[in-house]
């Protein structure tokens, strides 16, 4: 693999956690290997590995973009990642309020519902 892939895998583990990445890697097949390589190098090895903005800011941007584009399936994963990126619940709400104003209240409302559920699951697992 490439240096970009290695950097991406390191960053991916730092942001999402070893357990999540291990599950994803175990589910990888020959069919989706090209896609997994693409996101590891592109998303994690380039975008998420950049030091141009903080991981907290990147986390907020990612959550807002996921909600604004209706890609709700990835929101819980990125809410869980806030425990490692430094984005607070208030940061998440600020991002989703921007979504409400610029992309639509229904999208923000659904993202907030998912965030509330995920934060509750995270708090319950800490007990």
Residue pairs with C-beta under 8 A, 6 or more apart in sequence:
1 37
2 41
2 45
4 41
4 45
4 46
5 37
5 40
5 41
5 45
6 45
7 44
7 45
7 49
8 40
8 41
8 42
8 43
8 44
8 45
8 46
8 48
8 49
9 21
9 40
9 44
9 45
10 49
11 44
11 45
11 48
11 49
12 21
12 40
12 44
12 48
13 21
14 84
15 44
15 48
15 55
15 81
15 84
15 85
16 77
16 80
16 81
16 84
17 80
17 81
17 84
20 77
20 80
24 36
28 36
47 58
48 55
48 58
53 61
54 86
55 84
55 85
55 86
55 87
56 85
56 86
56 87
56 91
58 85
59 78
59 81
59 82
59 85
59 86
59 87
59 91
60 87
60 91
60 92
60 94
60 95
61 95
62 78
63 75
63 78
63 79
63 87
63 92
63 95
63 96
63 111
63 115
64 95
64 96
64 98
64 99
65 71
66 72
66 74
66 75
66 78
66 111
67 75
67 95
67 96
67 99
67 103
67 107
67 108
67 110
67 111
68 99
68 102
68 103
68 104
68 107
69 103
70 107
72 110
72 111
72 114
75 111
75 114
75 115
75 118
76 114
76 117
76 118
79 92
79 114
79 115
79 118
79 119
79 122
80 118
80 122
82 88
82 89
82 91
82 92
83 122
89 115
89 119
92 115
93 112
96 108
96 111
96 112
96 115
97 108
99 107
99 108
99 111
100 107
100 108
100 109
